[in-house]
């Protein structure tokens, strides 16, 4: 068995296709670190000039209203006067905290500022969130602004209580670890799962090239399949190695961050007007949950390839089925669909790993039942079922690996 494992490892890591995938992933990571990461421009950022401009404009309006009889002013103007009078002291405190270099104080008043601004904007049709929310998704811009404002509120609340050194890079989520967090909430999980699919797409069909060599290993097909699964999983986990190059580049540019940084988790059951609709987990917890889901996804994709390789023995079929599973969520994804359909029971719903762990998908789908634990269970059951089917079929002489 050990001899066969060594043979499979050598075949896997000397395969030109697989080496090309690792190389391209490393190139992508380096390009991202040098070109994309430095130009990251968050909507919610620490912008001194913007804060100062808002403060001065509102203060001029407040001063202009001083001494006027409010009964003679339009009700909307009166509402604006009282709102600005409430929010401007917080804006001024933010500016003063930055002037003093007191980031702990800045975090404290910014947390209050986000909560107050969100409350005013959410319940007032005359106000809007940052204009950059309205560029791509005008229909749901208010929903995204609402979600992100509460996210920032609890994130800064955690920074306020921090016993570690704060930085503007941490506030804007520019550190290396926070960049990974953002990518896990974006395209990175799907990219890695596609790479895992491409790595293993020929792990069974390639045996046709070495039939005489493989017949020299006196082990059953089911043991060979288990060995291939182990090698494929190891190779899939190794996809993180080329990504480390980009991670270290970003770390040297903007700091590495640490595992105690806050990572808010949406909680649909909480009353946000009193407590905030987010619970807090650390970045370390976010990574443990995200990678657990991602690794189970690797196992599912590997077992899909093994099953169809044994039955059909066509690499293009493996690719087609794998792509269908990876992008299966697209067939039913839409805002609020969880209110009408039990999407939490479909394994493909859990493909966007970071959004599942942060529970953004709960907010997007309008579903309280989506949970990374349920996703782990469903995917583990699917992976185990696929593996059992593969092993059972391998005992049939019709589907022998080498004929």
PyMOL commands that set and color helices and strands:
alter all, ss='L'
color gray80, all
select helices_A, chain A and resi 2-14+16-39+48-65+70-72+75-100+103-122+131-134+138-160+168-171+176-184+188-200+205-209+211-214+221-237+239-254+283-311+315-326+328-331+337-339+343-345+347-350+353-357+360-365+372-394+397-399
alter helices_A, ss='H'
color red, helices_A
select strands_A, chain A and resi 262-266+278-282
alter strands_A, ss='S'
color yellow, strands_A
deselect
rebuild
show_as cartoon
